[in-house]
Amino acid sequence: MDPRPKSILITGATSGIGEALARHSVRMGHTVMLTGRRADRLEALKAELGDRAHIGALDVTQPEEAWAVIEELIARAGGMDVLVLNAGVSNFQGSTSPDTEQHVIDVNVSGFVQLCNRGFDYFEAQGHGRLVGISSVAGMFGYGLSAAYCASKAFVSIYMQGYRQRARRSSADIKVIDVRPGYVESEMTDGKKGMFWLVPAETAAVQLLKTIERAPARAYIPRRWALIGALLGITPARLLDRL
């Protein structure tokens, strides 16, 4: 990425890796546009980060209204160079009720698709941009108590692969990056046991911004998860089914 300051829009910026990325990006001299459902947390971030931060509350399951908020933020910030699609939810306490699993799909899949599609179109019209999808190592296998979450993250990775193909056929300079974090300290991991290689959100944010700058097709955070990803890729399905 050009070393000059950039304008970065982050969805799901009110907690976890999104919030940490907002802070680190401002420290590195970038302008940030921060979105999320919790307006009070956005206001607190704005007060902390100052003039380099622009905020707008939105719900990704309401795509028309959400994109209208994003367009307003882009106008205020004077453009958008990077779109980080980080908004997501997990199965709360392992709930497998139809309503809970549908909510996971509505946010992590349907909401993601709507903003990814619009973001790609924006970058194509502009002529350049970096489109970043936050998937997960969990998208590489299914788990009974988080089936919807795992499936939603697998969708994100495959969807981004398709958009890389679109980008290669475009005359615009668009980088499409599939980021697969492992366990990162956040509200999603609070109180959960058995999470090895758990890293602070700040550590993940530093690696994420470096990943955005390098613009690989896909990246693991922290990078050692690439080994696990490779092992999962060759593990027979009958073994994964026993997890």
Buried (B, 14 or more C-beta within 10 A) or exposed (E): BEEEEBBBBBBBBBBBBBBBBBBBBBEBEBBBBBBBBEEEBBEBBBEEBEEBBBBBBBBBBEBEEBBEBBBEBBEEBEEBBBBBBBBBBBBEEEBEEEEBBEBBBBBBBBBBBBBBBBBBEBBBEBEEBBBBBBBBBBBBBBBEEBBBBBBBBBBBBEBBBEBBEEBEEBEEEBBBBBBBBBBBBBEBBEEEEEEEEBBEBBBBBBBBBEBBBEBEEBBBBBEEBBEBBEEBEEEEEEEEEEE
